[in-house]
Amino acid sequence: MYLKYLNALNDISSLSEKSKKQISDFLTLKKVARDNLLLKQGEVCKHIYFVNRGFLRIFYYKKGKEITEWFTPEKHFCFSIISYFQHVPSKLIIEALEDSEIICFSKDGLDKLIKTNLEVSNLFIKLLSGSLILSQIRMDSVQFETALQRYKRLIEFNPEILQKVPLQHIASYLGITSETLSRIRNQV
């Protein structure tokens, strides 16, 4: 049932069959219909999510407006970092942009395995370092690239977003208005 997920984990860091079995004990499958929420604002994030099928958007509200922070396509992970580690209500909201099937790795289970299984500890370190690198790339993009450069990067590395995501969410993710996005799209 969790074969694709366990293979994705194994691609990040080598796992024995014993470790895969132990991880499987702490996994649940959740189906989230399009436009429904996987994580609501104010909930505590108690899982690391893996998009087995579907597409997710992570966003928050600022002055009453939705600000898109991230998109999570199939075969990728996401979670609300601050909520997960500090066990506080999440400011982030995770929404399914299409019918999605999510594999949830419980924090309690992961915390338990980290203490007893070196392979899982190494996996978690690699997951976290990958997440930090992506966050730094995103921050550098926002700080040092023009809107046009950010858009070109988006279509180069995540072209599926253009087919799956409404333009207002893409504009929000890029930190620009919908009108500016229209002008940029006409230039490209």
Backbone torsions as a table, in degrees:
resi	resn	phi	psi	omega
1	MET	NA	-36.6	-177.1
2	TYR	-108.4	22.4	-173.6
3	LEU	-58.9	-48.4	-179.6
4	LYS	-60.3	-41.1	-179.8
5	TYR	-64.0	-49.3	-179.2
6	LEU	-63.6	-34.7	175.5
7	ASN	-66.6	-38.8	176.8
8	ALA	-63.1	-41.3	176.6
9	LEU	-64.3	-42.3	-179.6
10	ASN	-64.1	-30.8	176.0
11	ASP	-67.1	-28.2	179.5
12	ILE	-79.9	-44.1	-179.8
13	SER	-155.5	132.6	-174.5
14	SER	-58.4	132.2	-179.3
15	LEU	-127.2	136.7	174.8
16	SER	-76.1	166.5	176.9
17	GLU	-61.8	-35.3	178.6
18	LYS	-62.7	-44.2	179.6
19	SER	-65.6	-40.9	178.5
20	LYS	-61.0	-41.2	178.8
21	LYS	-64.3	-43.3	180.0
22	GLN	-63.1	-41.7	178.0
23	ILE	-62.9	-43.6	-178.5
24	SER	-55.0	-31.6	-179.7
25	ASP	-65.3	-17.6	-176.4
26	PHE	-114.7	18.8	-179.9
27	LEU	-105.6	145.8	170.9
28	THR	-134.5	153.6	178.6
29	LEU	-106.3	131.6	179.8
30	LYS	-129.1	132.2	175.2
31	LYS	-101.3	131.8	-178.8
32	VAL	-126.0	119.8	-180.0
33	ALA	-73.2	154.9	178.5
34	ARG	-50.2	138.6	179.3
35	ASP	69.7	7.1	174.7
36	ASN	-99.2	163.9	-174.4
37	LEU	-101.5	135.3	172.3
38	LEU	-85.7	-40.4	177.6
39	LEU	-133.3	125.6	179.9
40	LYS	-94.1	153.7	173.7
41	GLN	-59.2	133.4	179.0
42	GLY	94.6	-15.5	175.0
43	GLU	-81.4	153.5	174.3
44	VAL	-88.6	129.8	179.4
45	CYS	-77.9	115.9	-176.3
46	LYS	-115.1	14.2	-178.0
47	HIS	-144.9	155.5	163.0
48	ILE	-100.2	126.5	-174.1
49	TYR	-98.9	143.7	175.8
50	PHE	-126.3	126.3	-179.5
51	VAL	-83.8	99.8	178.8
52	ASN	-74.4	-38.1	176.5
53	ARG	-151.3	135.6	176.9
54	GLY	118.1	-159.2	-175.3
55	PHE	-157.7	130.9	-176.5
56	LEU	-118.8	155.6	173.4
57	ARG	-126.3	136.3	175.6
58	ILE	-110.0	126.8	-177.9
59	PHE	-147.7	171.5	176.4
60	TYR	-145.1	170.3	178.2
61	TYR	-103.7	135.2	174.9
62	LYS	-135.6	117.9	-177.9
63	LYS	52.2	41.5	176.9
64	GLY	79.1	-0.3	179.9
65	LYS	-108.1	144.4	175.8
66	GLU	-77.4	129.5	177.0
67	ILE	-117.8	116.3	-179.8
68	THR	-80.0	124.6	179.4
69	GLU	-95.9	-35.3	-171.7
70	TRP	-160.9	155.6	170.0
71	PHE	-119.0	142.6	179.6
72	THR	-125.5	106.2	178.3
73	PRO	-82.8	179.0	177.2
74	GLU	-56.3	146.5	176.7
75	LYS	68.8	24.5	176.3
76	HIS	-127.1	162.9	-176.6
77	PHE	-107.5	155.1	171.6
78	CYS	-158.4	160.7	173.2
79	PHE	-173.1	169.1	176.1
80	SER	-91.3	102.3	-168.6
81	ILE	-58.7	-52.2	-177.0
82	ILE	-63.3	-45.4	179.8
83	SER	-61.8	-43.0	-177.4
84	TYR	-62.8	-48.7	-174.8
85	PHE	-82.1	-32.3	-176.9
86	GLN	-100.3	-2.0	179.5
87	HIS	52.5	50.6	178.5
88	VAL	-122.0	160.4	177.8
89	PRO	-57.9	139.0	-177.6
90	SER	-77.9	136.5	169.8
91	LYS	-85.9	-20.7	-179.3
92	LEU	-86.0	151.7	177.9
93	ILE	-123.4	135.2	177.5
94	ILE	-113.9	119.8	-173.8
95	GLU	-119.1	140.1	174.1
96	ALA	-83.0	121.9	176.4
97	LEU	-87.1	-11.1	172.1
98	GLU	-151.1	164.1	177.8
99	ASP	-51.9	128.1	-172.0
100	SER	-132.5	151.5	174.9
101	GLU	-120.3	117.7	-171.7
102	ILE	-115.9	133.5	172.6
103	ILE	-99.1	125.4	-175.3
104	CYS	-108.4	121.1	176.5
105	PHE	-101.1	113.1	-173.3
106	SER	-67.8	141.5	177.4
107	LYS	-61.7	-42.6	179.3
108	ASP	-59.2	-44.0	179.2
109	GLY	-65.9	-44.5	179.3
110	LEU	-63.2	-43.6	178.6
111	ASP	-59.0	-40.9	178.9
112	LYS	-64.6	-47.1	-177.6
113	LEU	-67.2	-35.5	179.5
114	ILE	-58.3	-35.2	-178.2
115	LYS	-76.0	-20.4	-172.6
116	THR	-121.2	-7.9	-172.7
117	ASN	-136.3	110.5	-177.7
118	LEU	-62.9	-36.4	178.6
119	GLU	-62.2	-41.9	179.1
120	VAL	-69.3	-37.9	175.8
121	SER	-60.0	-44.8	178.6
122	ASN	-64.6	-40.1	176.7
123	LEU	-59.3	-47.4	-178.2
124	PHE	-62.8	-40.3	177.3
125	ILE	-61.2	-43.2	-180.0
126	LYS	-68.6	-38.4	175.8
127	LEU	-61.4	-45.5	-179.3
128	LEU	-66.4	-43.0	179.9
129	SER	-64.7	-37.9	175.8
130	GLY	-62.8	-41.1	178.3
131	SER	-64.6	-42.1	178.2
132	LEU	-63.8	-41.2	179.1
133	ILE	-63.1	-45.5	178.3
134	LEU	-62.1	-39.8	178.1
135	SER	-63.9	-39.6	178.9
136	GLN	-67.9	-40.9	176.9
137	ILE	-60.6	-43.7	178.8
138	ARG	-62.5	-45.9	-179.8
139	MET	-63.6	-44.0	177.9
140	ASP	-61.0	-40.5	179.1
141	SER	-60.5	-47.5	-179.4
142	VAL	-64.0	-39.2	-175.6
143	GLN	-80.5	-34.9	-167.9
144	PHE	-117.2	-8.9	-178.5
145	GLU	-107.3	152.5	173.7
146	THR	-75.8	166.9	177.5
147	ALA	-59.1	-40.6	178.6
148	LEU	-62.3	-43.5	178.4
149	GLN	-63.5	-40.4	178.8
150	ARG	-64.1	-40.9	178.8
151	TYR	-64.5	-45.5	179.4
152	LYS	-61.4	-39.2	177.6
153	ARG	-63.1	-42.6	180.0
154	LEU	-60.1	-48.4	-177.3
155	ILE	-74.0	-23.2	177.0
156	GLU	-73.4	-45.8	-173.8
157	PHE	-96.6	-20.4	-178.6
158	ASN	-139.1	58.9	-175.6
159	PRO	-62.2	-25.3	-179.3
160	GLU	-64.2	-21.8	-179.9
161	ILE	-59.7	-37.3	-178.0
162	LEU	-63.3	-28.0	179.1
163	GLN	-88.4	-21.9	-170.6
164	LYS	-106.8	-15.4	-168.6
165	VAL	-121.1	131.5	175.0
166	PRO	-59.4	146.8	-175.1
167	LEU	-59.1	-33.1	-179.3
168	GLN	-65.8	-31.1	176.9
169	HIS	-72.6	-37.6	177.6
170	ILE	-65.4	-44.5	178.4
171	ALA	-59.0	-45.4	179.5
172	SER	-61.0	-44.1	178.7
173	TYR	-60.1	-39.9	-179.5
174	LEU	-79.1	-10.4	179.3
175	GLY	77.7	32.3	-178.2
176	ILE	-133.9	170.3	176.5
177	THR	-81.6	163.0	176.6
178	SER	-62.2	-34.8	179.0
179	GLU	-65.3	-42.6	178.1
180	THR	-64.3	-39.9	178.2
181	LEU	-61.4	-40.6	178.5
182	SER	-61.1	-42.5	178.8
183	ARG	-64.5	-42.0	180.0
184	ILE	-64.5	-44.0	179.8
185	ARG	-61.1	-33.4	177.2
186	ASN	-70.4	-27.1	179.5
187	GLN	-77.2	-31.5	-172.4
188	VAL	-82.6	NA	NA
